[in-house]
Amino acid sequence: MPGYLTVSQLATALAINPQWIYHQIKRGAVAITRDGATGLYLFPDAPETLEAFGQLRAGQRTELSY
C-alpha cells in the first residue's frame, strides 16, 4: 500500500527478522491494529518509523504507538 510498510517490508528495511516485530506487537511494546481492508499491520513509510524501531531495538524506547 502506498505510504505504508507491512511487517515484512519494515523488517527488510531494518535488516531484522519479521518475527521480532510480531513479538513486540504481541507483548504490547508496539501498539497497532490491523488494517480493516487488508488484515495487515501497516506502518507509516517514513524515516521516523525506522528511527523509532531502531530506538526500540536499542532499548532507548520502551513502546511505540501507531
C-alpha positions in Angstrom: 0.0 0.0 0.0 1.4 3.4 -0.9 2.7 5.3 2.0 2.8 2.3 4.3 5.1 -0.6 5.2 4.0 -4.1 6.0 5.8 -6.1 8.8 7.9 -7.9 6.1 8.8 -4.6 4.4 9.6 -2.9 7.7 11.8 -5.9 8.7 13.6 -5.8 5.4 14.2 -2.0 5.8 15.6 -2.6 9.3 17.6 -5.8 8.3 15.9 -7.8 11.1 13.7 -10.9 11.4 9.9 -10.1 11.0 9.3 -12.3 14.0 10.9 -9.7 16.2 8.3 -7.1 15.1 5.5 -9.6 15.7 6.9 -10.3 19.1 6.9 -6.6 20.0 3.3 -6.3 18.9 2.3 -9.4 20.9 4.0 -8.2 24.1 2.4 -4.8 23.8 5.6 -2.8 23.1 4.2 -1.8 19.7 0.5 -0.7 19.8 -1.0 -1.2 16.4 -4.2 -2.6 15.0 -4.6 -4.5 11.7 -5.9 -2.6 8.7 -9.6 -3.4 8.3 -9.4 -3.9 4.5 -6.2 -5.9 4.2 -5.8 -7.5 7.7 -2.2 -6.4 7.7 -0.3 -4.4 10.2 0.6 -1.2 8.3 3.3 1.2 9.5 3.9 4.7 8.0 6.6 4.6 5.4 8.6 7.4 6.9 12.1 7.8 8.3 10.6 8.4 11.7 9.2 4.9 11.7 12.6 3.3 11.0 14.2 5.6 13.6 11.6 4.7 16.3 12.1 1.0 15.7 15.8 1.4 15.9 15.4 3.1 19.2 13.1 0.3 20.4 15.7 -2.3 19.4 18.5 -0.3 21.2 16.5 0.0 24.4 16.2 3.8 24.0 12.3 3.5 23.9 10.0 1.0 25.6 6.9 1.4 23.4 5.6 2.7 20.1 2.1 3.5 19.0 0.6 3.6 15.5 
